[in-house]
Amino acid sequence: MRAYTRESVPPGVRTYFDGEGMKAPPRDFGIVGFDHVDFRVLNRPKLVRFFTEQLGMDVIGSGDDHTYLLFGDQVLGLHDAKEGDKPTGLDHIALRVSEWTGLKSRVARSRVVITGEKEREDSRSLYLRGPDGIRLELVWRPDPHAHNCRHAPTPPAVPADRDE
């Protein structure tokens, strides 16, 4: 948590005094870490090769317009940029939360803009809009180490001249 002095508090930031200095007031959304980061990209096959061949990540799912890569418990999503989108860059950051119950009401009370909600078989998400248009996702998973993708990885093609 960032500590402020009375003189360094930016205008409009609510603070409280704890005897040692000014600190931003706590918000307990139960955030425990990153879940995944998604990027919009122009050349997805090239990036997939880079992340798998050069950095050793594993493909855990893919579809016509996206590929998901796994490293540790973290997922990197690569999505084809759609017409009208910013051509490349951050699509959104997903933060893992420890509990779903009451999350939406806690977020709403803090006056964060909620832009959507989604329930899946293996997770639930709450979508938020942050400053400068940053898109955030709060994700709860019953098993935080499981990342189930809708599309199984495409099996490698078998060469035509190979005998089975």
C-alpha positions in Angstrom: 0.0 0.0 0.0 1.4 3.4 -0.9 1.9 5.8 2.0 1.3 9.5 1.5 2.3 12.5 3.5 -0.3 15.2 4.1 1.4 17.3 1.4 1.6 14.6 -1.3 -2.0 13.5 -1.3 -3.3 14.0 -4.9 -6.5 16.2 -5.1 -9.6 14.1 -4.8 -8.0 11.1 -3.2 -9.8 10.0 0.0 -7.4 9.1 2.8 -7.3 8.2 6.4 -4.6 8.8 9.0 -3.1 5.8 10.8 -0.6 7.6 13.0 2.3 7.0 10.6 1.0 8.8 7.6 -1.8 9.1 5.1 -2.8 5.9 3.3 -5.4 5.2 0.6 -8.5 3.6 2.2 -8.6 -0.2 1.9 -10.9 -1.9 -0.6 -11.4 -5.5 0.0 -12.4 -7.1 -3.2 -10.4 -10.3 -2.3 -7.9 -9.9 -5.1 -5.3 -12.6 -4.8 -3.3 -12.1 -8.0 -3.4 -12.1 -11.8 -5.6 -14.6 -13.6 -4.8 -13.7 -17.2 -3.9 -10.9 -19.5 -5.3 -10.6 -23.0 -3.8 -8.8 -25.9 -5.2 -7.8 -29.3 -2.7 -8.7 -32.0 -2.2 -8.4 -35.8 -0.2 -11.5 -36.4 -1.3 -14.2 -33.9 0.5 -17.2 -35.5 3.8 -15.3 -35.3 3.2 -14.4 -31.6 2.2 -18.0 -30.8 5.4 -19.3 -32.3 7.4 -16.7 -30.3 5.7 -17.5 -27.0 5.9 -21.3 -27.4 9.2 -21.8 -29.2 11.2 -19.0 -27.6 9.7 -18.6 -24.2 8.4 -22.2 -23.6 4.7 -21.5 -23.0 2.1 -24.1 -23.7 -1.0 -23.7 -25.9 -4.0 -24.6 -23.8 -6.8 -23.5 -26.2 -7.4 -21.9 -29.5 -10.2 -20.9 -31.8 -10.7 -19.0 -35.1 -9.8 -15.7 -33.5 -7.9 -16.5 -30.3 -5.2 -18.6 -28.7 -4.6 -19.1 -24.9 -1.1 -19.8 -23.6 -0.2 -21.1 -20.1 2.8 -20.3 -18.0 2.6 -21.5 -14.4 -0.9 -20.7 -13.3 -1.1 -17.7 -15.5 -2.8 -17.4 -18.9 -1.9 -15.1 -21.8 -4.6 -14.6 -24.3 -3.9 -13.5 -27.9 -7.0 -12.2 -29.8 -7.0 -11.1 -33.4 -7.6 -7.4 -33.6 -11.1 -6.7 -35.0 -11.9 -4.0 -37.5 -12.2 -0.7 -35.5 -10.1 -2.0 -32.6 -6.8 -0.5 -31.7 -4.5 -2.7 -33.8 -2.3 -4.1 -31.1 -2.0 -3.8 -27.4 -3.7 -4.6 -24.1 -7.3 -5.9 -24.4 -7.8 -6.4 -20.6 -6.3 -7.6 -17.4 -8.1 -10.2 -15.3 -7.5 -10.3 -11.6 -8.3 -13.5 -9.6 -10.5 -13.0 -6.5 -10.8 -15.4 -3.6 -14.6 -15.2 -3.2 -17.6 -14.4 -5.4 -20.3 -13.9 -2.8 -21.1 -10.2 -2.4 -18.4 -9.1 -4.8 -20.7 -7.2 -7.1 -22.3 -5.2 -4.3 -18.9 -4.4 -2.8 -17.6 -3.2 -6.2 -20.8 -1.2 -6.8 -20.6 0.5 -3.4 -17.1 1.6 -4.3 -18.5 3.4 -7.3 -16.4 1.4 -9.8 -18.2 1.2 -13.2 -19.4 -2.4 -13.8 -19.7 -3.0 -17.6 -20.7 -6.7 -17.5 -21.0 -10.0 -15.8 -20.5 -13.6 -17.1 -21.0 -17.0 -15.6 -19.3 -20.0 -17.1 -19.1 -23.6 -16.1 -15.7 -23.2 -14.5 -15.6 -19.5 -13.5 -17.5 -16.3 -12.9 -16.4 -12.8 -14.1 -17.3 -9.2 -13.3 -16.1 -6.7 -15.9 -15.1 -3.2 -14.9 -14.0 0.0 -16.6 -10.9 1.7 -15.0 -9.3 5.1 -15.6 -8.1 5.9 -19.1 -10.5 3.2 -20.5 -8.6 0.3 -19.0 -10.7 -2.8 -19.1 -10.5 -5.1 -16.0 -12.0 -8.5 -15.2 -12.5 -9.9 -11.7 -12.5 -13.7 -12.0 -13.5 -16.3 -9.4 -12.7 -19.9 -10.1 -13.7 -22.8 -7.7 -10.3 -24.3 -8.6 -7.9 -21.4 -9.1 -5.4 -23.6 -10.8 -7.8 -24.8 -13.5 -8.0 -23.0 -16.8 -10.6 -24.7 -18.9 -10.8 -23.3 -22.5 -13.8 -23.7 -24.7 -11.6 -24.8 -27.6 -9.2 -27.7 -27.2 -5.8 -27.2 -28.8 -5.7 -28.1 -32.5 -3.7 -31.3 -32.9 -0.7 -31.1 -35.1 -1.3 -32.1 -38.7 0.0 -35.6 -39.7 2.2 -35.4 -42.7 0.6 -37.1 -45.8 3.6 -39.4 -46.4 3.7 -40.8 -42.8 2.7 -44.4 -42.4 0.5 -45.0 -39.4 
